[in-house]
């Protein structure tokens, strides 16, 4: 039996269970939700088990409370196959008046359904899981803690874990799928390709019962991968698809994108809106991202060698890898990740903003002294624009997050240079 690799979500799930009656754990298929939740659960109901699926669905329709009986916390896996369970859980939490009762997992957001009457506010909290970060998969030594940097701790000078360009390209193409970790290279790389097949052939249609063309789904995923880490509009994505007679409308493209969001394949990065000293307009378009960089690589049909031969694409997918990891680490710190871009095209790839108001500014660079210098200057320019009186504080840190650097260190201008293979929450 494969050893369970601890997840950052383990502690987050325990924390949420200690303060709420039920926790909904959402995220992409194959990202490890069920396995992680099994570590905390005392009993489990597998709604998708073919041996009991029809019986479970019948009970969910006639007497859903019967499915909730068992030692707590009780895990209800893939609850969205029977939406009536949502209100049954909410009612049971009210009736029992106790925390730590249920864990629900779901790999898609169910369509609007008359069976769901109550939002669950105050009874059911939410936790988003993603594929594994480099620290969780053992590919980062974790010597640089984001949490410590927010506390003002000096940046440790640490040697990066293996991060030559060939290995970095492999990590991008392998992704953070738990089934890929520890496998032979070819087996590991196949996981993202299999994921693309499942999304295009089945999942994108099953999410809401709308028949969608697998060929168009694949073309859309490929176009989206070309727009990775950009602020491309729906119309631009649609235009990229219009290379033949089967040109989809903007409305069709939006329908497919909405379906991909609901099954957690894409997770765009919202814009940050700080108080600036100048009246520069801030661009509010989301940055396009897959939930894992391997999806983009698989959609484009490229492997590690192909990425090395196309450094521009490599850089965009590497940025996606960094955003995935930063989101995982930020959530553990009770924070969120945003991007920034103003009308003068001053950019910041990632802003980690904590609930207490502290924030850090991060530029992502694949590697090279010139790119690090460029990223550091951009961070300083942005930090000088921020109105610290209205924001109440200066940024906790300025960081250039790199791929191929060997050491973490702090520059004379205060900007930190950190290889992603040294980072953790």
C-alpha positions as CSV (number, residue, x, y, z in Angstrom):
1,X,0.0,0.0,0.0
2,X,1.4,3.4,-1.0
3,X,2.4,5.6,2.0
4,X,0.3,8.6,2.7
5,X,2.1,11.8,2.0
6,X,1.0,14.5,4.6
7,X,-0.8,17.5,3.1
8,X,-1.0,21.1,4.2
9,X,-4.8,20.6,4.1
10,X,-4.5,18.0,6.9
11,X,-4.1,20.8,9.5
12,X,-6.6,23.1,7.8
13,X,-9.3,20.4,7.8
14,X,-8.7,19.6,11.5
15,X,-8.9,23.3,12.3
16,X,-12.1,23.8,10.4
17,X,-13.7,20.7,11.9
18,X,-13.0,22.0,15.4
19,X,-15.0,25.1,14.8
20,X,-17.9,24.0,12.5
21,X,-20.4,21.2,12.2
22,X,-19.4,20.2,8.6
23,X,-16.6,20.9,6.2
24,X,-17.0,20.8,2.4
25,X,-13.6,19.9,0.7
26,X,-13.6,20.8,-3.0
27,X,-11.1,20.5,-5.7
28,X,-10.1,18.8,-9.0
29,X,-10.4,15.1,-9.4
30,X,-7.3,13.1,-8.5
31,X,-5.9,15.9,-6.3
32,X,-6.2,13.7,-3.2
33,X,-9.3,15.0,-1.5
34,X,-10.8,11.6,-0.5
35,X,-7.4,10.2,0.8
36,X,-6.8,13.3,2.9
37,X,-10.3,13.3,4.3
38,X,-10.0,9.6,5.2
39,X,-7.2,10.4,7.5
40,X,-9.6,12.5,9.7
41,X,-12.8,10.6,9.2
42,X,-14.2,8.0,11.7
43,X,-16.6,6.5,9.2
44,X,-17.1,6.9,5.4
45,X,-19.9,6.8,2.8
46,X,-18.7,6.4,-0.7
47,X,-21.6,7.7,-2.9
48,X,-19.8,6.6,-6.1
49,X,-19.3,3.0,-5.0
50,X,-20.9,0.9,-7.8
51,X,-22.0,-1.8,-5.4
52,X,-24.2,0.5,-3.4
53,X,-24.6,3.6,-5.7
54,X,-28.2,3.0,-6.6
55,X,-29.2,2.2,-3.0
56,X,-27.4,5.3,-1.8
57,X,-29.2,7.5,-4.4
58,X,-32.6,6.0,-3.4
59,X,-32.0,6.6,0.3
60,X,-30.7,10.1,-0.4
61,X,-34.0,10.8,-2.2
62,X,-36.4,9.1,0.3
63,X,-34.6,9.2,3.7
64,X,-31.2,11.1,3.5
65,X,-30.8,11.1,7.3
66,X,-30.2,7.3,7.1
67,X,-27.0,7.9,5.2
68,X,-25.6,10.2,7.8
69,X,-25.5,7.7,10.7
70,X,-22.1,6.6,11.8
71,X,-19.1,7.6,13.9
72,X,-18.1,11.2,13.5
73,X,-16.7,13.0,11.7
74,X,-18.4,11.1,8.9
75,X,-17.0,11.4,5.4
76,X,-19.5,11.6,2.6
77,X,-17.5,11.3,-0.6
78,X,-18.8,12.9,-3.8
79,X,-21.9,14.2,-2.1
80,X,-22.9,16.2,-5.2
81,X,-24.2,13.1,-6.9
82,X,-27.2,13.4,-4.5
83,X,-27.8,17.2,-3.8
84,X,-30.4,16.5,-1.2
85,X,-27.7,15.4,1.1
86,X,-26.6,19.0,1.5
87,X,-29.7,20.1,3.4
88,X,-29.8,16.8,5.3
89,X,-26.3,17.6,6.6
90,X,-27.2,21.1,7.4
91,X,-30.3,20.0,9.3
92,X,-28.3,17.3,11.2
93,X,-25.7,19.8,12.2
94,X,-28.4,22.1,13.6
95,X,-30.1,19.2,15.4
96,X,-27.0,17.8,16.9
97,X,-25.6,21.3,17.8
98,X,-22.0,20.0,17.8
99,X,-18.8,20.6,15.8
100,X,-16.8,17.9,14.0
101,X,-19.8,16.0,12.5
102,X,-19.3,15.7,8.7
103,X,-16.8,16.0,5.9
104,X,-18.2,16.3,2.4
105,X,-16.0,16.0,-0.7
106,X,-16.8,17.1,-4.2
107,X,-14.9,17.3,-7.5
108,X,-17.5,19.5,-9.1
109,X,-19.9,22.3,-8.2
110,X,-23.5,20.9,-8.7
111,X,-25.8,22.9,-10.9
112,X,-28.5,25.0,-9.3
113,X,-30.9,22.4,-7.9
114,X,-34.3,22.8,-6.2
115,X,-33.2,20.0,-3.8
116,X,-30.8,22.5,-2.2
117,X,-32.8,24.9,-0.1
118,X,-30.3,26.3,2.4
119,X,-26.8,27.7,1.7
120,X,-25.3,26.1,4.7
121,X,-24.0,29.4,6.1
122,X,-22.7,29.0,9.6
123,X,-23.1,25.2,9.5
124,X,-20.8,24.1,6.6
125,X,-17.4,25.7,6.0
126,X,-15.3,25.2,2.8
127,X,-11.8,24.1,2.1
128,X,-10.2,24.1,-1.4
129,X,-7.7,21.4,-2.2
130,X,-5.4,21.5,-5.2
131,X,-2.7,19.1,-6.5
132,X,0.3,18.8,-4.3
133,X,2.8,21.7,-3.9
134,X,6.5,21.0,-4.3
135,X,6.9,20.9,-0.5
136,X,4.2,18.3,-0.1
137,X,5.6,16.2,-2.9
138,X,9.1,16.3,-1.4
139,X,10.5,18.4,-4.2
140,X,11.1,21.5,-2.0
141,X,13.3,21.3,1.1
142,X,11.1,23.9,2.8
143,X,13.9,25.8,4.3
144,X,12.2,29.2,3.5
145,X,8.9,29.6,5.3
146,X,6.5,32.2,4.0
147,X,4.9,32.4,7.4
148,X,8.3,33.3,9.0
149,X,8.8,36.0,6.4
150,X,5.5,37.6,7.3
151,X,6.6,37.5,10.9
152,X,9.8,39.5,10.0
153,X,12.3,36.6,10.3
154,X,15.4,37.1,8.3
155,X,15.6,35.1,5.1
156,X,17.8,32.1,5.6
157,X,20.6,31.5,3.1
158,X,19.7,28.0,2.0
159,X,20.8,25.7,-0.8
160,X,18.0,24.8,-3.2
161,X,16.8,21.3,-3.7
162,X,17.5,19.7,-7.1
163,X,16.5,22.4,-9.6
164,X,18.4,22.2,-12.8
165,X,16.4,23.2,-15.8
166,X,15.7,19.5,-16.9
167,X,14.3,18.6,-13.5
168,X,12.3,21.8,-13.3
169,X,10.7,21.1,-16.7
170,X,9.9,17.6,-15.5
171,X,8.2,19.0,-12.3
172,X,6.0,21.3,-14.5
173,X,4.9,18.5,-16.8
174,X,4.4,15.9,-14.0
175,X,2.4,18.3,-11.9
176,X,1.3,17.7,-8.3
177,X,-1.0,14.7,-8.9
178,X,-0.6,12.3,-5.9
179,X,-0.6,9.2,-8.2
180,X,2.4,10.7,-10.1
181,X,4.6,11.2,-7.1
182,X,7.3,8.6,-6.7
183,X,6.6,6.9,-10.1
184,X,9.0,6.3,-12.9
185,X,9.2,9.4,-15.1
186,X,7.1,8.1,-18.0
187,X,4.4,6.8,-15.7
188,X,4.4,10.1,-13.8
189,X,4.1,12.1,-17.0
190,X,1.2,10.0,-18.2
191,X,-1.1,11.1,-15.3
192,X,-1.7,14.6,-16.7
193,X,-2.4,13.2,-20.1
194,X,-4.9,10.8,-18.7
195,X,-6.5,13.7,-16.8
196,X,-7.0,15.6,-20.0
197,X,-8.6,12.6,-21.6
198,X,-11.1,12.3,-18.8
199,X,-11.9,16.0,-18.8
200,X,-12.5,16.2,-22.6
201,X,-14.3,12.9,-23.1
202,X,-16.5,12.9,-20.0
203,X,-16.2,15.3,-17.1
204,X,-16.9,18.5,-19.0
205,X,-20.3,17.2,-20.1
206,X,-21.2,15.3,-16.9
207,X,-20.8,18.3,-14.7
208,X,-24.2,19.8,-15.7
209,X,-25.6,17.2,-18.1
210,X,-24.9,19.3,-21.2
211,X,-23.4,17.4,-24.1
212,X,-20.1,19.0,-25.2
213,X,-17.9,18.1,-28.1
214,X,-14.7,16.4,-26.9
215,X,-12.8,17.7,-29.9
216,X,-13.7,21.3,-29.1
217,X,-12.9,20.7,-25.4
218,X,-9.4,19.6,-26.4
219,X,-8.9,22.6,-28.7
220,X,-10.2,24.9,-26.0
221,X,-7.8,23.4,-23.4
222,X,-4.9,23.9,-25.9
223,X,-5.9,27.5,-26.6
224,X,-6.2,28.1,-22.9
225,X,-2.8,26.7,-22.4
226,X,-1.4,29.2,-24.9
227,X,-3.1,32.0,-22.8
228,X,-1.6,30.6,-19.6
229,X,-0.5,33.4,-17.1
230,X,-2.1,36.1,-19.3
231,X,-5.2,38.3,-19.0
232,X,-6.7,37.0,-22.2
233,X,-10.4,37.7,-22.7
234,X,-13.0,35.2,-23.8
235,X,-13.2,36.8,-27.2
236,X,-9.4,36.4,-27.6
237,X,-9.6,32.7,-26.6
238,X,-12.5,32.3,-29.1
239,X,-10.5,34.0,-31.8
240,X,-7.6,31.6,-31.2
241,X,-10.0,28.7,-31.8
242,X,-11.3,30.1,-35.1
243,X,-8.6,28.4,-37.3
244,X,-11.1,26.4,-39.2
245,X,-14.8,26.2,-40.2
246,X,-15.9,24.9,-36.7
247,X,-15.5,28.4,-35.2
248,X,-17.3,28.5,-31.7
249,X,-19.1,31.7,-30.6
250,X,-18.0,33.6,-27.6
251,X,-21.1,32.3,-25.8
252,X,-20.0,28.7,-26.5
253,X,-16.5,29.3,-25.3
254,X,-17.8,30.9,-22.1
255,X,-20.0,27.8,-21.6
256,X,-17.1,25.5,-21.8
257,X,-14.9,27.7,-19.5
258,X,-17.7,27.8,-16.9
259,X,-17.9,24.0,-17.0
260,X,-14.1,23.8,-16.6
261,X,-14.3,26.1,-13.6
262,X,-17.0,24.0,-12.0
263,X,-14.8,20.9,-12.2
264,X,-11.9,22.9,-10.9
265,X,-9.7,22.4,-14.0
266,X,-9.1,26.2,-14.3
267,X,-8.7,28.6,-11.4
268,X,-8.1,32.1,-12.6
269,X,-6.2,34.6,-10.4
270,X,-8.1,37.7,-9.4
271,X,-6.7,41.2,-9.4
272,X,-5.4,43.0,-6.3
273,X,-6.7,46.5,-5.7
274,X,-4.4,48.4,-3.3
275,X,-4.4,52.1,-2.4
276,X,-1.9,53.9,-4.6
277,X,-0.4,57.3,-4.2
278,X,-1.1,58.1,-7.8
279,X,-4.5,57.8,-9.6
280,X,-3.2,55.2,-12.0
281,X,-6.0,52.9,-13.2
282,X,-5.7,49.3,-12.1
283,X,-6.6,46.6,-14.5
284,X,-9.1,44.2,-13.0
285,X,-9.0,41.3,-15.5
286,X,-8.2,37.9,-14.0
287,X,-5.0,36.1,-15.0
288,X,-5.7,32.8,-16.7
289,X,-4.4,29.7,-14.9
290,X,-5.0,25.9,-14.8
291,X,-5.2,24.5,-11.3
292,X,-1.9,22.6,-12.1
293,X,0.7,23.5,-14.7
294,X,0.8,19.9,-16.0
295,X,-2.7,20.4,-17.5
296,X,-1.3,23.1,-19.8
297,X,1.7,21.0,-20.8
298,X,-0.5,18.0,-21.6
299,X,-3.0,20.2,-23.5
300,X,-0.1,21.5,-25.6
301,X,1.3,18.0,-26.1
302,X,4.7,19.0,-24.8
303,X,7.0,17.1,-22.4
304,X,10.1,18.3,-20.5
305,X,12.3,18.4,-23.6
306,X,9.7,20.3,-25.5
307,X,9.5,22.9,-22.7
308,X,13.3,23.4,-22.7
309,X,13.1,24.0,-26.4
310,X,10.4,26.7,-25.9
311,X,11.5,28.9,-23.0
312,X,8.7,31.4,-23.4
313,X,6.1,28.6,-22.8
314,X,8.3,27.1,-20.1
315,X,8.3,30.5,-18.3
316,X,4.5,30.8,-18.4
317,X,3.9,27.3,-17.2
318,X,6.5,27.7,-14.5
319,X,4.6,30.8,-13.3
320,X,1.5,28.6,-13.1
321,X,3.4,26.1,-10.9
322,X,4.5,28.9,-8.6
323,X,0.9,30.3,-8.3
324,X,-0.4,26.8,-7.5
325,X,2.2,26.5,-4.6
326,X,1.6,30.0,-3.4
327,X,-2.1,29.4,-3.2
328,X,-1.6,26.3,-1.1
329,X,0.9,28.0,1.2
330,X,-1.2,31.2,1.5
331,X,-4.3,29.3,2.5
332,X,-2.4,27.8,5.4
333,X,-1.6,31.3,6.5
334,X,-5.2,32.5,6.2
335,X,-4.4,34.4,3.1
336,X,-5.2,34.7,-0.6
337,X,-3.2,35.2,-3.8
338,X,-3.8,38.0,-6.3
339,X,-2.1,39.5,-9.3
340,X,-1.5,43.2,-10.0
341,X,-1.3,45.2,-13.2
342,X,-1.9,48.9,-13.8
343,X,-2.6,51.0,-16.8
344,X,1.2,51.6,-17.3
345,X,1.7,47.8,-17.4
346,X,3.5,47.8,-14.0
347,X,2.9,44.2,-13.0
348,X,3.3,41.9,-10.0
349,X,2.8,38.2,-10.7
350,X,1.6,37.3,-7.2
351,X,0.4,39.3,-4.1
352,X,-0.2,37.3,-1.0
353,X,-2.6,39.2,1.2
354,X,-3.4,37.9,4.7
355,X,-6.6,38.4,6.5
356,X,-5.0,40.7,9.0
357,X,-3.9,43.1,6.3
358,X,-0.2,42.1,5.9
359,X,0.9,41.4,2.3
360,X,3.9,40.3,0.3
361,X,4.8,41.1,-3.3
362,X,6.2,38.4,-5.5
363,X,7.6,38.3,-9.1
364,X,8.1,35.0,-10.7
365,X,11.2,34.4,-12.9
366,X,12.4,31.2,-14.5
367,X,16.0,32.1,-13.8
368,X,19.0,34.2,-14.9
369,X,20.5,37.3,-13.4
370,X,19.0,39.7,-15.9
371,X,15.4,38.5,-15.2
372,X,16.0,38.6,-11.4
373,X,17.2,42.2,-11.7
374,X,14.2,43.0,-13.8
375,X,11.8,41.5,-11.3
376,X,13.5,43.2,-8.4
377,X,13.2,46.6,-10.0
378,X,9.5,46.1,-10.8
379,X,8.8,45.1,-7.2
380,X,10.5,48.2,-5.9
381,X,8.6,50.5,-8.3
382,X,5.3,49.0,-7.2
383,X,6.1,49.2,-3.5
384,X,7.0,52.9,-3.9
385,X,3.5,53.5,-5.5
386,X,1.6,52.0,-2.6
387,X,0.1,54.5,-0.2
388,X,1.2,52.9,3.1
389,X,-0.9,55.3,5.2
390,X,-4.1,54.1,3.6
391,X,-2.8,50.4,3.4
392,X,-1.7,50.8,7.1
393,X,1.6,49.0,6.4
394,X,4.4,48.5,4.0
395,X,4.8,45.1,2.3
396,X,6.1,42.4,4.6
397,X,8.6,41.4,1.9
398,X,9.5,41.8,-1.8
399,X,10.4,38.5,-3.4
400,X,11.7,37.2,-6.7
401,X,10.6,33.6,-6.9
402,X,13.0,31.7,-9.2
403,X,13.2,28.3,-10.9
404,X,16.9,27.7,-11.5
405,X,18.6,29.7,-8.8
406,X,20.9,27.8,-6.4
407,X,20.6,29.9,-3.2
408,X,18.0,31.9,-1.3
409,X,19.5,35.3,-0.4
410,X,18.5,39.0,0.3
411,X,19.8,41.6,-2.1
412,X,21.2,45.0,-0.9
413,X,18.0,46.7,-2.0
414,X,16.0,44.4,0.4
415,X,14.5,42.2,-2.3
416,X,14.6,38.5,-1.5
417,X,15.6,36.0,-4.2
418,X,14.1,32.6,-3.4
419,X,14.2,29.3,-5.4
420,X,10.8,27.7,-5.4
421,X,12.4,24.4,-4.4
422,X,13.2,26.0,-1.0
423,X,9.7,27.3,-0.2
424,X,7.0,26.2,2.2
425,X,4.0,27.7,4.0
